[in-house]
Structures are given as C-alpha cells and as structure tokens.
Amino acid sequence: METLKDAGCKSLVTVVKLHGAGAVKRRIMDMGITKGTQIYVRKVAPLGDPVEVTVRGYELSLRKEDAQMIEVKS
C-alpha cells in the first residue's frame, strides 16, 4: 500500500482510498481529496513534513500524518 507520504517529489498519483475516520477524514474530503482524484506532488520538505501538492487546480500543504491516511497509486 503506497500512501501520499511515500510518493516522490514531482509525481502524479491517483487517490485509491482514504483511511481514518470522523472529523479528520471529513476535513481531507472537504479539501477536494476524494477517491479517483489526481494529485501532483510539488515539493516534500527535507524531513517529510509538510508535503506540498496540487489538487483540482489549487495548492495545498498537508501534514505527514494526514498524507499517511491517503492511499494512492501511480
């Protein structure tokens, strides 16, 4: 299982599944990250936190913990 946290810099991935529950999962979905959405990984900070991505035409910064909940495929 590959997560968004594992995705390399400048890679394009597709969301397979969202893990987690409750408010955290809802917040991720409210950002536009849903099953089937394409995410472009722009930058990853040196220690892996945060991850800068482009989703649906806008830029987001995600914490390492949140990126780990997003299962993706290349």
C-alpha positions in Angstrom: 0.0 0.0 0.0 1.5 3.3 -1.1 0.4 6.5 0.6 0.7 10.1 -0.4 3.5 10.4 2.2 5.6 7.8 0.2 5.0 9.5 -3.2 8.1 11.1 -4.6 8.5 14.7 -5.5 7.1 15.8 -8.9 5.0 12.7 -9.2 1.3 12.4 -10.3 -0.7 10.0 -8.3 -4.4 9.0 -8.1 -6.3 8.6 -4.8 -7.4 5.0 -4.2 -8.8 5.2 -0.7 -9.0 7.5 2.4 -8.2 5.9 5.7 -9.1 7.4 9.1 -12.4 8.4 10.5 -14.6 11.2 11.7 -13.5 14.8 11.5 -10.1 14.2 10.1 -11.4 12.2 7.1 -14.1 14.8 6.6 -11.5 17.6 6.5 -9.5 15.8 3.9 -12.6 15.3 1.8 -13.5 19.0 2.2 -10.1 19.9 0.7 -11.2 18.1 -2.5 -9.2 14.9 -1.9 -11.6 12.1 -2.8 -11.4 8.7 -4.4 -10.2 9.0 -8.1 -8.8 12.5 -7.7 -5.4 13.1 -9.2 -2.7 14.7 -7.0 0.5 16.3 -8.2 3.2 16.2 -5.5 5.0 19.6 -5.9 7.5 19.5 -3.0 8.4 17.5 0.0 10.1 19.2 2.9 13.5 17.8 4.0 12.1 15.9 7.0 8.9 14.9 5.1 6.6 17.4 6.8 4.7 19.2 5.1 4.0 17.8 1.6 3.0 20.4 -0.9 0.5 19.2 -3.5 -1.7 20.5 -6.3 -5.3 19.2 -6.2 -8.1 20.2 -8.6 -6.1 23.3 -9.6 -5.1 24.7 -6.2 -2.2 24.2 -3.9 -2.3 22.6 -0.5 0.2 21.8 2.2 -0.5 18.5 4.1 0.9 17.3 7.3 2.8 14.0 7.3 0.0 12.4 9.5 -2.7 13.5 7.0 -0.7 12.4 3.9 -0.3 8.9 5.5 -4.1 8.5 5.5 -4.4 8.9 1.7 -3.7 5.7 -0.2 -2.6 6.4 -3.8 -1.4 4.6 -6.9 1.0 5.9 -9.6 
